[in-house]
Amino acid sequence: MSEQDFSEGQESCCVGVCSALEKGDYAASTHRGHGHTLAMGARMDRMMAELFGRVDGYCRGKGGSLHIADLGVGMLGANGIVGAGYAIAAGAALNAKVTKNGRVAVVFFGDGAITRGTFHEVMNMASLWKLPLLLVCENNEYAQYMHWSDTMVFDNIAALAGNYHMDGVRLDGNDIRLVHNTVKAAAQRARAGDGP
């Protein structure tokens, strides 16, 4: 088994967010997608088989740690490319809106991924089209080796949402009940057609 990027210390966010979703909802993740995958309902045995490169893994052993997916539970995949989940989740949210299937999509990303152009493109499109999309920044304060305050001019990442006419909430990601309740309310608004 090769190096793994686990999400130690971010478990409450994974479980709080995913437990607030409904069956059939979608999630797109980061390179630290193990917790999200499990919280969406993936089977541990198939996930471990994937991590060990076995054919009975979710992606037949080809996706490995960085690209694990279980479409059956709505897990659209972890992704080794920083910020790649934005467009994937936005596409799922657009599908939900067009087909009126009542689903929402959530995209997880780290603070370092906010510097990607796709972040701003998806924020704009999601707001403009009122997509049922939830954007969850798991701010662990470091983008690789640099503190986020050394690369960004603002001090509240959640406040960026206001620039796109969205509600943004900054909260303690280790308070599982707060995360669950906040996401549950946001998902209800998104399902009702009020956008991200």
Residue frames relative to the residue before (quaternion, step in Angstrom):
aa qw qx qy qz dx dy dz
M 1.0000 0.0000 0.0000 0.0000 0.00 0.00 0.00
S 0.3748 -0.7420 0.5180 0.2018 3.57 -0.88 0.96
E 0.7463 -0.3611 0.2925 0.4765 3.55 -1.33 -0.12
Q 0.1668 -0.7855 0.5914 0.0732 3.56 -1.03 0.82
D 0.2594 -0.7323 0.6060 0.1712 3.58 -1.14 0.65
F 0.0712 -0.8221 0.5648 0.0054 3.55 0.04 1.29
S 0.4284 -0.7139 0.5014 0.2355 3.56 -1.26 0.25
E 0.0623 0.8203 -0.5631 0.0785 3.56 0.85 0.96
G 0.7921 0.2785 -0.2306 0.4918 3.54 -0.96 0.93
Q 0.7082 0.4135 -0.2544 0.5126 3.59 1.26 -0.15
E 0.3398 0.7862 -0.4663 0.2212 3.58 1.28 0.21
S 0.6432 0.5385 -0.3343 0.4295 3.60 0.95 -0.82
C 0.6344 0.5171 -0.3306 0.4700 3.55 1.04 -0.72
C 0.6347 0.5376 -0.3248 0.4501 3.60 0.92 -0.93
V 0.7340 0.4277 -0.2323 0.4737 3.54 0.72 -1.12
G 0.6442 0.5384 -0.3270 0.4339 3.59 0.93 -0.84
V 0.6861 0.4694 -0.2783 0.4811 3.56 0.93 -0.91
C 0.7387 0.4485 -0.2555 0.4335 3.58 0.62 -1.11
S 0.6410 0.5139 -0.3384 0.4588 3.61 1.07 -0.58
A 0.6385 0.5171 -0.3266 0.4672 3.59 1.22 -0.33
L 0.5846 0.5760 -0.3669 0.4380 3.58 1.27 -0.19
E 0.4032 -0.6883 0.5436 0.2609 3.55 -1.29 0.26
K 0.6533 -0.4858 0.3936 0.4269 3.54 -1.27 0.38
G 0.7595 0.3388 -0.2714 0.4845 3.55 -0.86 0.99
D 0.5382 0.6020 -0.4154 0.4187 3.59 1.22 -0.24
Y 0.3960 -0.7334 0.5170 0.1949 3.54 -1.26 0.45
A 0.0515 -0.7708 0.6321 0.0606 3.55 -1.26 0.47
A 0.1014 -0.7392 0.6626 0.0647 3.53 -1.15 0.78
S 0.1957 -0.8406 0.5038 0.0368 3.52 -0.81 1.02
T 0.5638 -0.5783 0.4888 0.3297 3.50 -1.43 -0.22
H 0.7083 -0.3831 0.3359 0.4887 3.56 -1.24 -0.37
R 0.6690 0.4209 -0.2924 0.5383 3.60 1.28 -0.19
G 0.2413 0.8544 -0.4296 0.1653 3.58 0.96 0.88
H 0.3985 0.7417 -0.4758 0.2545 3.61 1.20 -0.01
G 0.6832 0.4897 -0.2875 0.4591 3.59 0.85 -0.95
H 0.6466 0.5133 -0.3177 0.4664 3.57 0.98 -0.83
T 0.6475 0.5321 -0.3145 0.4458 3.55 0.96 -0.90
L 0.6778 0.4717 -0.2871 0.4854 3.58 0.89 -0.90
A 0.6736 0.5046 -0.3023 0.4476 3.59 0.92 -0.89
M 0.6312 0.5148 -0.3359 0.4730 3.60 1.17 -0.46
G 0.6385 -0.5676 0.3159 0.4129 3.59 1.24 -0.18
A 0.3706 0.7349 -0.4934 0.2814 3.59 1.21 0.26
R 0.4968 -0.6509 0.4909 0.2976 3.55 -1.20 0.57
M 0.5152 -0.6720 0.4480 0.2868 3.55 -0.89 0.98
D 0.6573 0.5260 -0.3368 0.4218 3.61 0.89 -0.84
R 0.6868 0.4620 -0.2877 0.4818 3.60 0.94 -0.83
M 0.6184 0.5361 -0.3422 0.4616 3.55 1.10 -0.64
M 0.6697 0.4802 -0.2983 0.4816 3.58 0.91 -0.87
A 0.6033 0.5427 -0.3571 0.4625 3.59 1.05 -0.70
E 0.6400 0.5176 -0.3196 0.4694 3.58 1.02 -0.78
L 0.6619 0.5147 -0.3097 0.4484 3.58 0.91 -0.89
F 0.7104 0.4189 -0.2449 0.5097 3.57 1.16 -0.61
G 0.5296 -0.6781 0.3848 0.3342 3.60 1.27 0.22
R 0.4249 0.7174 -0.4573 0.3093 3.58 1.16 0.48
V 0.5897 -0.6142 0.4044 0.3340 3.57 -1.14 0.65
D 0.6576 0.4864 -0.3290 0.4718 3.61 1.16 -0.34
G 0.4347 0.6738 -0.4677 0.3718 3.59 1.26 0.37
Y 0.7228 -0.4605 0.3005 0.4185 3.56 -1.27 0.30
C 0.7848 0.2423 -0.1234 0.5569 3.57 1.00 -0.78
R 0.5653 -0.6332 0.3433 0.4020 3.54 1.24 0.69
G 0.6770 -0.5168 0.2742 0.4466 3.55 1.17 0.67
K 0.5800 0.6209 -0.3556 0.3895 3.58 1.27 -0.06
G 0.6742 0.5094 -0.3009 0.4421 3.62 1.10 -0.58
G 0.1883 -0.8212 0.5142 0.1604 3.52 1.09 -0.73
S 0.8140 -0.2800 0.2127 0.4623 3.51 -1.27 -0.45
L 0.7522 0.4519 -0.2307 0.4205 3.56 0.78 -1.01
H 0.7919 0.2674 -0.1413 0.5305 3.61 1.14 -0.37
I 0.2540 0.7901 -0.5200 0.2022 3.57 1.06 0.68
A 0.0349 0.7950 -0.6015 0.0702 3.58 -0.96 0.88
D 0.0188 -0.7523 0.6576 0.0368 3.54 -1.26 0.54
L 0.2303 -0.8226 0.5078 0.1116 3.54 0.09 1.31
G 0.5769 0.6203 -0.3610 0.3899 3.57 1.16 -0.56
V 0.7495 0.3084 -0.1968 0.5518 3.59 1.15 -0.53
G 0.6260 -0.5783 0.3255 0.4095 3.58 1.26 0.29
M 0.4964 0.6369 -0.4422 0.3905 3.58 1.26 0.12
L 0.2406 -0.8235 0.5041 0.0996 3.55 -0.19 1.34
G 0.7047 -0.4889 0.2321 0.4588 3.53 1.26 -0.09
A 0.4095 -0.6056 0.6165 0.2924 3.44 -1.36 0.50
N 0.1407 -0.8110 0.5639 0.0672 3.56 -1.15 0.38
G 0.4035 -0.7379 0.4991 0.2088 3.54 -0.84 1.00
I 0.6239 0.5096 -0.3413 0.4843 3.59 1.25 -0.23
V 0.4540 -0.7064 0.4730 0.2667 3.57 -0.64 1.13
G 0.8464 0.1577 -0.1434 0.4880 3.56 -0.81 1.05
A 0.4498 0.7162 -0.4465 0.2921 3.61 1.19 0.07
G 0.6013 0.6061 -0.3546 0.3813 3.60 1.13 -0.48
Y 0.5097 0.6704 -0.4235 0.3338 3.61 1.14 -0.50
A 0.7355 0.4300 -0.2422 0.4642 3.57 0.65 -1.12
I 0.6133 0.5490 -0.3480 0.4488 3.58 1.07 -0.71
A 0.6964 0.4575 -0.2715 0.4816 3.58 0.85 -0.96
A 0.6276 0.5272 -0.3411 0.4603 3.59 1.02 -0.73
G 0.6320 0.5252 -0.3252 0.4679 3.58 1.04 -0.72
A 0.6486 0.4992 -0.3121 0.4825 3.58 1.00 -0.81
A 0.6523 0.5068 -0.3116 0.4696 3.59 1.01 -0.80
L 0.6281 0.5192 -0.3325 0.4747 3.59 1.03 -0.75
N 0.6249 0.5267 -0.3279 0.4738 3.58 1.00 -0.80
A 0.6544 0.5145 -0.3134 0.4571 3.59 0.93 -0.89
K 0.6672 0.4971 -0.3056 0.4629 3.57 0.97 -0.81
V 0.6867 0.4915 -0.2864 0.4525 3.59 0.84 -0.98
T 0.7450 0.3915 -0.2199 0.4932 3.59 0.91 -0.88
K 0.3099 -0.7832 0.4838 0.2377 3.59 1.33 -0.16
N 0.3022 0.7924 -0.4800 0.2242 3.58 0.98 0.86
G 0.5190 -0.6923 0.3856 0.3205 3.60 1.27 0.12
R 0.5274 0.6413 -0.4083 0.3794 3.58 1.23 0.18
V 0.2151 -0.7207 0.6337 0.1811 3.50 -1.37 0.26
A 0.2578 -0.7278 0.6094 0.1802 3.53 -1.29 0.37
V 0.1404 -0.7644 0.6235 0.0857 3.53 -1.13 0.70
V 0.1236 -0.7595 0.6328 0.0863 3.54 -1.09 0.75
F 0.2269 -0.7441 0.6177 0.1149 3.52 -0.95 1.00
F 0.1117 0.7783 -0.6128 0.0783 3.56 -1.05 0.74
G 0.4487 -0.6770 0.5146 0.2748 3.52 -1.25 0.42
D 0.6969 -0.4783 0.3324 0.4184 3.55 -1.28 0.30
G 0.6344 0.5476 -0.3349 0.4307 3.61 1.03 -0.67
A 0.6419 0.5528 -0.3196 0.4244 3.59 1.13 -0.60
I 0.5080 0.6558 -0.4207 0.3672 3.59 1.24 -0.18
T 0.6272 0.5524 -0.3378 0.4329 3.58 1.16 -0.44
R 0.5238 0.6292 -0.4099 0.4021 3.60 1.28 -0.07
G 0.5491 -0.6325 0.4388 0.3254 3.57 -1.00 0.76
T 0.6179 0.5655 -0.3503 0.4192 3.58 1.04 -0.71
F 0.5425 0.5998 -0.4114 0.4204 3.62 1.13 -0.49
H 0.7269 0.4342 -0.2426 0.4734 3.57 0.77 -1.05
E 0.6143 0.5431 -0.3469 0.4553 3.59 1.04 -0.69
V 0.6948 0.4620 -0.2736 0.4786 3.58 0.88 -0.95
M 0.6067 0.5387 -0.3641 0.4574 3.62 0.99 -0.72
N 0.6736 0.4970 -0.2937 0.4617 3.57 0.90 -0.92
M 0.6878 0.4796 -0.2865 0.4635 3.60 0.81 -0.99
A 0.6580 0.5247 -0.3160 0.4381 3.58 0.89 -0.92
S 0.6783 0.4730 -0.2887 0.4825 3.56 0.99 -0.81
L 0.6554 0.5298 -0.3041 0.4441 3.57 0.90 -0.95
W 0.7771 0.3322 -0.1594 0.5103 3.57 0.91 -0.97
K 0.3586 -0.7588 0.4678 0.2771 3.60 1.32 0.04
L 0.1264 0.8232 -0.5360 0.1383 3.54 0.82 1.04
P 0.4494 -0.6641 0.5209 0.2926 3.60 -1.11 0.64
L 0.3093 0.7572 -0.4882 0.3045 3.54 0.58 1.27
L 0.1438 -0.7587 0.6311 0.0743 3.54 -0.98 0.91
L 0.1632 -0.7822 0.5974 0.0677 3.57 -0.85 1.00
V 0.0581 -0.8208 0.5675 -0.0293 3.57 -0.54 1.19
C 0.1469 -0.7836 0.6014 0.0530 3.55 -0.54 1.23
E 0.1699 -0.7556 0.6275 0.0802 3.54 -0.71 1.12
N 0.1004 -0.8416 0.5306 0.0104 3.53 0.12 1.35
N 0.0334 -0.7991 0.6002 -0.0118 3.56 -0.30 1.26
E 0.5444 -0.6966 0.3075 0.3519 3.52 1.43 0.37
Y 0.7640 0.3076 -0.2041 0.5292 3.60 1.18 -0.11
A 0.1848 -0.7181 0.6619 0.1101 3.51 -1.04 0.94
Q 0.7921 -0.1590 0.0005 0.5893 3.51 -0.09 1.36
Y 0.8215 -0.2082 0.1690 0.5033 3.61 -0.26 -1.20
M 0.6816 0.4861 -0.2704 0.4754 3.57 1.25 0.02
H 0.4760 -0.6588 0.5031 0.2939 3.56 -0.96 0.89
W 0.5743 -0.6369 0.3888 0.3368 3.56 -0.95 0.87
S 0.6188 0.5581 -0.3577 0.4215 3.63 1.07 -0.58
D 0.6235 0.5345 -0.3401 0.4581 3.61 1.23 -0.30
T 0.7511 0.3709 -0.2086 0.5048 3.59 1.23 -0.23
M 0.7523 0.3203 -0.1858 0.5450 3.60 1.26 -0.16
V 0.4313 -0.7361 0.4717 0.2228 3.57 -1.06 0.77
F 0.6696 0.4661 -0.3016 0.4933 3.61 1.21 -0.10
D 0.3641 -0.7577 0.5023 0.2024 3.56 -1.18 0.45
N 0.7352 0.3021 -0.2119 0.5686 3.58 1.26 0.06
I 0.3166 -0.7854 0.5062 0.1630 3.56 -0.19 1.30
A 0.6412 0.5458 -0.3290 0.4275 3.60 0.96 -0.83
A 0.6040 0.5836 -0.3559 0.4099 3.59 1.11 -0.61
L 0.5142 0.6434 -0.4182 0.3830 3.61 1.20 -0.36
A 0.5706 0.6211 -0.3794 0.3806 3.58 1.07 -0.67
G 0.6220 0.5704 -0.3371 0.4173 3.58 1.01 -0.77
N 0.6136 0.5561 -0.3433 0.4433 3.58 1.12 -0.62
Y 0.7269 0.3656 -0.2120 0.5414 3.56 1.25 -0.43
H 0.5002 -0.6871 0.3923 0.3518 3.58 1.28 0.45
M 0.4848 0.6061 -0.4580 0.4334 3.54 0.98 0.99
D 0.4902 -0.5955 0.5306 0.3515 3.52 -1.31 0.30
G 0.0567 -0.7789 0.6242 0.0239 3.54 -0.95 0.90
V 0.0940 -0.8024 0.5892 0.0142 3.55 -0.91 0.92
R 0.1753 -0.7476 0.6329 0.0994 3.54 -0.96 0.94
L 0.1410 0.8080 -0.5573 0.1288 3.56 -0.69 1.06
D 0.6056 -0.5426 0.4400 0.3812 3.53 -1.34 0.23
G 0.3222 -0.7888 0.4985 0.1595 3.56 -0.38 1.24
N 0.6382 0.5135 -0.3349 0.4657 3.59 1.23 -0.14
D 0.5818 0.5208 -0.3824 0.4940 3.58 1.30 0.06
I 0.2769 -0.8309 0.4598 0.1465 3.54 0.14 1.34
R 0.6531 0.5071 -0.3259 0.4584 3.62 0.97 -0.75
L 0.6468 0.5123 -0.3158 0.4685 3.56 0.97 -0.85
V 0.6388 0.5128 -0.3214 0.4751 3.58 0.95 -0.85
H 0.6616 0.5167 -0.3062 0.4490 3.59 0.81 -1.00
N 0.7123 0.4643 -0.2702 0.4517 3.59 0.73 -1.05
T 0.6440 0.5198 -0.3199 0.4611 3.59 1.00 -0.78
V 0.6853 0.4694 -0.2814 0.4805 3.58 0.91 -0.90
K 0.6020 0.5593 -0.3573 0.4439 3.60 1.00 -0.76
A 0.6810 0.4802 -0.2844 0.4741 3.59 0.89 -0.95
A 0.6548 0.5063 -0.3126 0.4660 3.60 0.97 -0.83
A 0.6463 0.5166 -0.3166 0.4638 3.59 1.00 -0.81
Q 0.6321 0.5242 -0.3352 0.4618 3.60 1.01 -0.75
R 0.6447 0.5057 -0.3197 0.4759 3.59 0.99 -0.82
A 0.6615 0.5103 -0.3064 0.4562 3.58 0.94 -0.89
R 0.6501 0.5156 -0.3116 0.4631 3.60 0.98 -0.83
A 0.6699 0.5085 -0.2871 0.4586 3.56 1.10 -0.72
G 0.5853 -0.6110 0.3589 0.3940 3.59 1.27 -0.02
D 0.4937 0.6823 -0.4123 0.3473 3.57 1.27 0.23
G 0.5683 -0.6400 0.3616 0.3696 3.58 1.25 0.20
P 0.7625 -0.4034 0.2647 0.4311 3.52 -1.35 -0.10
